[in-house]
Amino acid sequence: MAIKLEELYEILYNYYGPQGWWPGEGLEIAIGAILTQQTSWISVEKAIQNLKDANCLNIKCLETIHIEKLETLIKPSGYYRIKARRLKNFIELISKNPTPSREELLLVNGLGLETADSVLLYWFEEPYFVIDVYTYRILERLGINSDNDYLELQRIFIDNLPKDIEMYKEFHALLVQHAKSHCLKNHPKCDACPLNKHCSFHIRKAEIL
């Protein structure tokens, strides 16, 4: 491994500071995890605010609200028809089982590993490290080979970090922050990056130049 994960965490934490990330509690976290698929958090915040304004950020309302009305409320999040159905499916599960397992969450149409693990980590305080597109990008550039497999990359984190739920949350948040601030998809800001000494991508680029 090019850099130990605990060292990576310390560098990012010292550089960016504590993130205290993922706004909201309980049901809001789960809804945010579903709505944030293929969109920005800013757009999700607008959709969640619409639900709050309509007094519909609760299981009872989400159970009974007409699907077309729900679509209108969450429209800012994009793909609102698909996401409205996913929310309905999720609420149906939660109504029957308030503490679903990972396997049960994954049976809900439209919920993948990242979304299910976000719900489990941030809502139910279960030790599942969340892997997202930012994690893939950063670790690939650092030279950590995951073979593009979610579960394998997740296993690398779990095997090489203390089993600390709060650390899992903070580390995930720091990776998101770093990807947005420095490790951009098309134009990474390598020269000012706090990880450039450990980054295979930056080293190769410097050698070419």
N, C-alpha and C positions, 0 to 999 in steps of 0.2 A: 504494500500500500504506500502510495506516494507521501501521504501525510496521515498521521493518526487522527482519528475522528475527535478524540478529546482535545487534541491540540488545535484542530480546525475550529471546534466550538469555542475554545478560549480566545483565539485570535478574533473571531467574529464578535464574541461577546465584549471583549475589551475595546473593539473598534466602534461598534454600534450601540453598545449598552443594552440593558434589558428592554425587551420589546413589549412584554405584557400583552401578547397578541391574542387575537380572535375575540372580537367584541361580542357582547351579549352573553346570555346564559341559557342553558337547557335547550328548549325547543328552538330558540332563535339561532343557536349554533348549528343545529341540524338543518334547519331551513337554509341558513347561509351556505352550508356545505353543498347542498343540492343546487341552489341557485347560482353558485359561483362557477359551475361547470361551463367552460368555454366563454367566459366573460370576465370583466374586471370587477374588483370589489366595490368600486365606486358605483357601478350600475346595480350591484346587489343591494347596497345600502338604500338606494332609492326604492327598490322593490320592497325591502323589509319595512321601510318607513310607511309605504302605502298600506301594508298589512297592519301596522300599528295604528295608523290613522283610521282604518276601517274596523278597529277592535277585533282583528282576525289573526292575531299572533297567539293563538291558543288552539288546543286540539279540538274543542267543541265546535268552534267556528270553521276550522279547516275541514272537519268532518262533514258539515252540513252545507257549506257554501257551494253555490252552483259553479260548475267547472268554468263556465264562460266568465263569471265574475272574478274568479280566482286568476284566470288568464289576464284579465285587465289589470288587476292589482300588481302582478309580478312582471308585467310587460317590459319594464326597464331592464330586466336581467337578460333579455334575449331568449330565443327559442322557448317562448313563454307557454306555448301549447304543450310541448313535450314536458317542460318542467312542471307545469300544473298537474299533469297526470302523474308524474313521479312523486310530487308532494302528496297527492291523494293516496297513492299506493303506500307511501311511507307512513302517513297518518293512520291508515287502516292497520298497518302492522303495530304501530305504537299503541293504538287503542286496545289491541288484543294482548300485547305484551310490552309493558312499559320499559323493560330492560332486555332488549333483543340481543342475541349473540351476533357475532360477525357473520356466521353462516346464514342466519335468518335475514340480516340486512342485505346480504348479497343476493338473496332470492327475490328482492324487490326489483321489479323491472326498472332499469336505468341507473341503479346504484352499483358503482364499481368499487374496486378496492380502496382507491383514494378517498372517495366520499364516505364509504363505510368506516374506514379507519379514522377519518376526521371526526365523525360522530362519536366513535368509541373513545378516542383520546380526549377530545375537548369537552364532551358532555358527560360520558359515563366513566371517565378517568381510568380507562383501560390502557395497558402499556403497548400500544401499537404506534410505531413511528410512521408518520405520514410521509409518503414519497410522492412528489409532484414533479411537474416539468422543470421547475427551477432546480430541484435536487439533482435530477438527471444531468442537466446542463453543467452545473458547477462541478460535480464529481467527475464527469467525463473530461472536463478541461483540466482537472487536477491530476488526471491519470489513473483514477480508480475505475477499474473495469467491472461493470455490473452485468454485461451481456444484455443490457436493455430489458431486464426482467425485474418486475416490481418486487416480487417476493424475495428474490435473491438480494437485491439492493437493501430491502428492509432488514433482511437477516444480517447483513453486514453491520448496520447500525445497532441492532439489538445485541449482537454478539460482542461488539467493541465499545459499548457504552454502559455505564451503570444503569440498572433498571430503575430509572428515576422519571416519573411521569412529567414532572414540572420541567425537567431538563429536555425531555422529548418535545414538549410544547415550545420551549424557548429556542431550541436548536432549529426546529422547523421554521419558526418565525424569522430567525436570523438568516437562514438560507434564502427565504423569500426576499427579505430586505436586501441582501447582498446581490441577488440576481437582478433586482430592480435598480439598484444604485450603481453597481460596477459591472457585474457579469451579464451584460445585456446580450440578447440573442444575436443581433447583427453588428453592433458596434460596441464591443466591450471596452471599458475604460481601464485597460490593463496597467498603464503607467502609475495610476493612483491607487491601484487595488491593493488592499492589505495582504492578499494571498499571492501576489505575483512571484514571490521567491519560491513558492511551492507549486506553481502552476505550469504544467507541461505545455499547455496551449500558449502561454506567454513566452516561455523559454524558446519554443520552436519558432514563434513569430520573431523574437529578437534575433535568433540565429539567421533567419532568412534576410532580415534587414541588415 
